[in-house]
Amino acid sequence: MNIISSTILIRSLIGVDRKEAMRRFSTFLSNMELNSEQEEFLMTVISYVCENGDITKDIVVNEPPFDERLDVFNGYMGPLAKYIDDIHKVVSV
């Protein structure tokens, strides 16, 4: 088992530090103008990461509750993808 796999396993058991996830969320928000639905979507992402230890773009695109609500990011799919990548990096911290 490599170090990333070990980290993912540990994070899946104990979750991710909410403070770090929120810090990355704040950075994302400072660069974007989001409506309340988009912010709520991102809070769902943060909760998922904190509980499950990780998230990927594949999960967001293909799994509920995310896939059903992606339409709130009409023009922001690029920044959303970057945010998901950034929050995924919390795993390797």
N, C-alpha and C positions, 0 to 999 in steps of 0.2 A: 504494500500500500504506500503510495507516495504521499508527500507532505500535504498537497492540496486535497487529496482524497481523505486523509486523516482529519484535516481541518473541517471539511464539509461534514464528515460524520460527527465530529464533536459539535459543530454548530447546529446540526440537525437535532442533537440531543439537548443542548442547552440554549439554543437560539442565538441571536445576535444582539449586541449591546444597543439598546434603544437610543442612547445618547449619540452614539456614532451614526446610526441610521438617520436620526433627526438632524445632525450636523450636515450630512450630505443632502438631506432634503432641503435644508435652509439655503445651502449653496445653489441648489437647482432653482429654488424659488427666487433667489436674488437675480437670476439671469432671465427669468421668464415672467410673463404676465398671464397668470392662470385664473380661470373662473373657479367658482366653488365646487363644481362637479369634478374638475380636473384635480383640484387639491384633495378632494375626498377620495378619488381614485388612488392618488399617490399615498394617502394615509393607509389605504387598504394594502398597498404594496409593502409599506413599512411594517404594518402589523404582520403580514405574511412572513416577511423576512425575519422579524424578531421571534416569531413562533417556530418557523421551520428551518431557520439557519441560512437560507439562500433563496435566490430567485433568478431566473434567466428569462431572456426575451421569449424563448419557446414556451415557457409556462404562461407568460402574460398573453401571448397570442392564442394559445390553444386550450387553456384551462379556465373554468369558472372560478371566481366571479369576474375575472379580468377580461376574458374574451368577449363577454356579453356587453362590456362597457367601453371598449376601445374607441367607439365613435366620438367620445368626448374629446379626443385628441386629434380631430380632423387635420389641422395644419401643423401639429406638433409631434408627429411620429418620430422624426429624427431626434429631437431633444428628449423625447420619452425613451427611445432606445438607448441614448447616452446615459440617461438617469439610471435605467435598469442595469447597464454595464457598471456604472459607478457604485450602485448599491451592492451589486454582485461582488465587487472588489472588497467589500467589508469582510467577506469570508477569508480573504488571504491576509487580512491585517493581523 
